[in-house]
């Protein structure tokens, strides 16, 4: 018998839910009674999600195709819908959107139960956002998930279409075909951002480069939906030209997804060089390249975004 879901209140007032691999940090803003009602609703919904997903794992770990079988569960359907526009020539399964889809579902329970000005559900760096008109969140972008440091920020307002933030890359908890240290994506939903971040991170690559070490995904995680496919476990020294080449491949994938209306913006980090695509202080949609800026502020993973 597995350990039952756990919840606790953090000293700063946020709530922490944990169930197996699902680990959420949640915060709501509004009248105190409404916030408590929202937290209670979040817990009721959270307590059933893992069992629902486990009941459909074989299907959710299967490569997405245009004619794939549709899952039954609400969260599983969110996952399938998020990857459906991305399948085709690129390998992806609904599991690429699981963290974002879970965050969305818990947030939906909160906002259905109570009127909140702002709220977020952070599932290990994949974040679903709720913003009423006139409200804002400042979202920080990190360079290395396992040792987070801020590389830039973006301000999201209630007027924007962005309601999801996600990160991927070969570092941290992610398994990636590519070599990006971190890819942060802003999209209309957390599930969309999650799936898109996976594809952009996969695209940042130097195939067969001797400085890149790879192993079958199942060696790192026997339950991985990636199976025998090779994932990156180390990236050695690269020249600036090689870094730029890999980042350009990521930029091309980000541009493809943005033109298709699947993302709003992305930040791609590799070996100290960052591309901010669709993000700037003037809200421009042009690319900004920030070479070797180094660490300028510490952050915790629960704050991926240092939501404020």
C-alpha positions as CSV (number, residue, x, y, z in Angstrom):
1,X,0.0,0.0,0.0
2,X,1.4,3.4,-1.0
3,X,1.8,6.4,1.3
4,X,-1.4,8.5,1.3
5,X,-1.2,12.1,-0.1
6,X,0.3,14.6,2.3
7,X,-0.4,18.3,2.9
8,X,1.1,21.0,5.1
9,X,1.1,24.7,5.6
10,X,4.4,26.5,5.0
11,X,5.6,29.2,7.4
12,X,5.0,31.9,4.7
13,X,1.4,30.8,4.3
14,X,1.7,28.8,1.1
15,X,0.5,25.2,1.1
16,X,2.4,22.1,0.1
17,X,0.8,19.0,-1.4
18,X,2.7,15.8,-2.1
19,X,1.6,12.4,-3.5
20,X,4.3,10.2,-4.9
21,X,6.0,12.1,-7.8
22,X,3.5,15.0,-7.6
23,X,4.8,17.9,-5.5
24,X,2.9,21.1,-5.5
25,X,3.4,24.6,-4.0
26,X,0.2,26.6,-4.0
27,X,-0.7,30.1,-3.1
28,X,-3.9,32.1,-3.5
29,X,-4.6,35.8,-3.0
30,X,-8.0,37.2,-2.0
31,X,-10.2,37.4,1.0
32,X,-8.9,35.1,3.7
33,X,-12.1,33.0,3.8
34,X,-12.0,32.6,0.0
35,X,-8.4,31.6,0.0
36,X,-9.1,28.9,2.7
37,X,-12.1,27.6,0.6
38,X,-9.9,27.4,-2.4
39,X,-7.2,25.5,-0.6
40,X,-9.7,23.0,0.7
41,X,-11.1,22.5,-2.8
42,X,-7.5,22.0,-4.1
43,X,-6.8,19.3,-1.6
44,X,-10.0,17.4,-2.4
45,X,-9.2,17.4,-6.1
46,X,-5.5,16.7,-5.6
47,X,-6.1,13.6,-3.4
48,X,-7.6,11.6,-6.4
49,X,-5.3,12.7,-9.3
50,X,-2.4,10.2,-9.0
51,X,-4.7,7.2,-8.8
52,X,-6.6,8.5,-11.9
53,X,-3.4,8.9,-13.9
54,X,-2.0,5.5,-12.8
55,X,-5.1,3.8,-14.2
56,X,-4.2,5.0,-17.7
57,X,-0.4,5.0,-17.6
58,X,0.1,2.6,-20.5
59,X,-1.9,4.8,-22.8
60,X,-0.3,8.0,-21.5
61,X,3.2,6.6,-22.1
62,X,2.4,5.8,-25.7
63,X,3.6,8.0,-28.5
64,X,1.0,10.6,-29.4
65,X,-0.4,10.3,-33.0
66,X,-3.2,12.1,-34.8
67,X,-5.4,9.0,-34.4
68,X,-4.4,8.1,-30.8
69,X,-6.9,6.6,-28.4
70,X,-8.5,9.3,-26.2
71,X,-7.9,8.9,-22.5
72,X,-10.9,8.9,-20.0
73,X,-9.6,11.0,-17.1
74,X,-9.9,14.8,-17.1
75,X,-6.2,15.4,-16.3
76,X,-5.2,12.7,-18.9
77,X,-7.4,14.5,-21.5
78,X,-5.6,17.8,-20.7
79,X,-2.3,16.0,-21.4
80,X,-3.5,14.5,-24.7
81,X,-4.9,17.8,-25.9
82,X,-1.7,19.6,-25.1
83,X,0.5,17.3,-27.1
84,X,-2.0,16.7,-30.0
85,X,-0.8,19.7,-32.0
86,X,2.8,18.7,-31.5
87,X,2.8,15.1,-32.6
88,X,3.8,14.0,-36.1
89,X,7.5,14.0,-37.1
90,X,8.6,14.6,-33.5
91,X,8.4,12.0,-30.7
92,X,6.2,13.0,-27.8
93,X,3.8,11.3,-25.4
94,X,1.1,12.8,-23.2
95,X,3.5,12.4,-20.3
96,X,5.3,15.5,-21.7
97,X,2.4,17.6,-20.3
98,X,1.6,15.7,-17.1
99,X,3.1,18.3,-14.6
100,X,1.4,21.2,-16.3
101,X,-1.9,19.4,-16.6
102,X,-1.9,18.5,-12.9
103,X,-1.2,22.1,-12.0
104,X,-4.1,23.3,-14.2
105,X,-6.5,20.8,-12.7
106,X,-5.8,21.8,-9.1
107,X,-5.9,25.5,-10.0
108,X,-9.3,25.0,-11.7
109,X,-10.7,23.4,-8.5
110,X,-9.5,26.5,-6.6
111,X,-11.0,29.1,-8.9
112,X,-14.3,27.2,-9.2
113,X,-14.7,27.0,-5.5
114,X,-13.8,30.6,-4.6
115,X,-13.3,34.1,-6.0
116,X,-9.5,34.9,-6.0
117,X,-7.6,37.8,-7.3
118,X,-4.5,35.8,-8.1
119,X,-3.4,32.2,-7.6
120,X,-0.8,29.8,-8.8
121,X,-0.1,26.1,-8.6
122,X,3.6,25.2,-9.0
123,X,4.3,21.6,-9.8
124,X,8.1,21.4,-9.6
125,X,8.6,24.4,-11.8
126,X,5.6,23.9,-14.1
127,X,3.1,26.5,-13.1
128,X,-0.6,27.3,-13.7
129,X,-1.6,30.9,-13.2
130,X,-4.9,32.6,-12.3
131,X,-5.0,36.4,-12.8
132,X,-8.0,38.7,-12.4
133,X,-8.1,41.9,-14.5
134,X,-5.6,44.4,-13.2
135,X,-3.5,41.7,-11.4
136,X,0.1,40.8,-12.3
137,X,2.7,38.2,-11.5
138,X,6.4,38.7,-12.1
139,X,7.9,35.4,-13.3
140,X,11.6,34.7,-13.0
141,X,13.5,32.4,-15.5
142,X,16.2,30.1,-14.2
143,X,19.3,28.8,-15.8
144,X,19.8,25.4,-14.0
145,X,16.9,23.6,-12.4
146,X,19.1,21.7,-10.0
147,X,20.8,24.9,-8.9
148,X,18.4,27.7,-9.7
149,X,19.6,31.2,-10.4
150,X,17.6,33.9,-12.1
151,X,18.5,34.9,-15.6
152,X,15.7,37.3,-16.2
153,X,12.1,38.1,-15.4
154,X,8.8,38.6,-17.3
155,X,5.7,40.4,-16.0
156,X,2.4,38.7,-16.8
157,X,-0.8,40.7,-16.3
158,X,-4.5,39.8,-16.3
159,X,-4.7,41.2,-19.8
160,X,-2.2,38.8,-21.2
161,X,-3.0,35.4,-22.7
162,X,-0.3,33.7,-20.7
163,X,-1.6,31.4,-18.0
164,X,1.1,28.7,-17.9
165,X,4.9,28.6,-17.3
166,X,7.1,25.5,-17.7
167,X,10.7,24.5,-17.7
168,X,12.6,21.6,-19.2
169,X,16.2,20.6,-20.0
170,X,18.6,17.8,-19.3
171,X,19.4,19.1,-15.8
172,X,17.2,18.7,-12.8
173,X,14.3,16.2,-12.9
174,X,13.8,16.3,-16.7
175,X,15.0,13.7,-19.2
176,X,15.8,15.3,-22.5
177,X,17.1,14.4,-25.9
178,X,18.8,17.8,-26.1
179,X,21.5,19.7,-24.3
180,X,19.7,22.8,-23.0
181,X,20.5,23.6,-19.4
182,X,17.0,25.0,-19.1
183,X,14.1,26.1,-21.3
184,X,11.3,28.2,-19.9
185,X,8.2,28.6,-21.9
186,X,5.2,31.0,-21.4
187,X,2.0,29.8,-23.0
188,X,-1.8,30.0,-22.7
189,X,-1.9,27.0,-20.4
190,X,0.5,25.1,-18.1
191,X,0.0,21.9,-20.1
192,X,0.8,23.6,-23.4
193,X,3.9,25.2,-21.8
194,X,5.0,21.9,-20.4
195,X,4.8,20.0,-23.7
196,X,6.3,22.9,-25.7
197,X,9.3,23.2,-23.3
198,X,10.0,19.5,-23.8
199,X,10.2,19.9,-27.6
200,X,12.3,23.1,-27.5
201,X,14.7,21.5,-25.0
202,X,15.0,18.4,-27.3
203,X,15.8,20.7,-30.3
204,X,18.7,22.4,-28.6
205,X,21.3,19.8,-29.6
206,X,24.6,18.9,-31.2
207,X,24.0,15.3,-32.5
208,X,26.9,13.0,-32.0
209,X,29.1,15.6,-30.4
210,X,31.9,13.9,-28.4
211,X,31.4,16.3,-25.4
212,X,27.8,15.1,-24.9
213,X,27.2,11.9,-23.0
214,X,23.9,10.0,-23.5
215,X,22.4,6.8,-22.2
216,X,19.0,5.1,-22.8
217,X,16.3,6.8,-20.8
218,X,15.3,3.5,-19.1
219,X,18.7,3.4,-17.5
220,X,17.9,6.6,-15.6
221,X,14.2,5.8,-15.1
222,X,12.9,2.3,-15.8
223,X,9.4,3.7,-16.0
224,X,10.2,6.5,-18.4
225,X,7.9,6.9,-21.4
226,X,11.1,7.4,-23.5
227,X,12.1,3.8,-23.2
228,X,15.5,3.0,-25.0
229,X,15.8,6.4,-26.6
230,X,19.0,8.2,-25.7
231,X,18.9,11.1,-23.2
232,X,21.6,13.5,-22.2
233,X,23.4,12.9,-18.9
234,X,26.4,15.3,-19.3
235,X,27.5,18.2,-21.5
236,X,31.2,18.9,-21.6
237,X,33.1,22.0,-22.9
238,X,31.6,23.6,-26.0
239,X,32.9,26.4,-28.1
240,X,30.8,29.6,-28.4
241,X,30.2,28.7,-32.0
242,X,28.8,25.3,-31.0
243,X,26.7,26.9,-28.3
244,X,25.2,29.3,-30.8
245,X,24.5,26.5,-33.2
246,X,22.6,24.5,-30.6
247,X,20.7,27.6,-29.4
248,X,19.8,28.5,-33.0
249,X,18.1,25.1,-33.4
250,X,16.1,25.8,-30.2
251,X,15.2,29.2,-31.5
252,X,13.9,27.7,-34.7
253,X,11.7,25.3,-32.8
254,X,10.4,28.1,-30.5
255,X,9.6,30.2,-33.5
256,X,7.7,27.4,-35.2
257,X,5.6,26.9,-32.1
258,X,5.0,30.6,-31.6
259,X,3.9,31.0,-35.2
260,X,1.5,28.1,-34.7
261,X,0.0,29.9,-31.7
262,X,1.2,27.2,-29.3
263,X,3.5,29.4,-27.1
264,X,3.9,33.1,-26.3
265,X,7.6,33.3,-25.5
266,X,10.6,31.2,-24.4
267,X,13.9,31.6,-22.7
268,X,16.6,29.0,-23.7
269,X,19.8,28.6,-21.7
270,X,23.0,26.7,-22.6
271,X,26.4,27.0,-21.0
272,X,26.0,30.6,-19.8
273,X,24.4,31.9,-23.0
274,X,20.7,32.7,-23.0
275,X,18.2,33.4,-25.8
276,X,15.0,35.3,-24.7
277,X,12.6,34.8,-27.5
278,X,9.5,36.9,-27.3
279,X,10.5,38.4,-23.9
280,X,12.1,41.8,-23.3
281,X,11.7,44.8,-21.1
282,X,9.7,46.5,-23.9
283,X,7.5,43.4,-24.5
284,X,9.0,43.0,-27.9
285,X,8.6,39.7,-29.8
286,X,12.1,39.8,-31.1
287,X,14.9,37.5,-30.0
288,X,17.4,38.8,-27.4
289,X,20.7,36.9,-26.9
290,X,22.4,37.4,-23.6
291,X,25.9,35.8,-23.7
292,X,27.6,34.6,-20.5
293,X,25.9,36.8,-18.0
294,X,26.6,34.5,-15.1
295,X,24.5,34.2,-11.9
296,X,22.9,37.4,-10.7
297,X,20.4,36.3,-8.1
298,X,19.6,33.2,-6.2
299,X,16.2,31.5,-6.3
300,X,14.6,28.3,-5.0
301,X,13.0,25.8,-7.3
302,X,9.7,26.4,-5.6
303,X,10.0,30.0,-6.8
304,X,10.9,29.1,-10.4
305,X,9.4,31.9,-11.0
306,X,9.7,33.7,-7.8
307,X,6.0,34.5,-8.2
308,X,5.2,37.9,-6.7
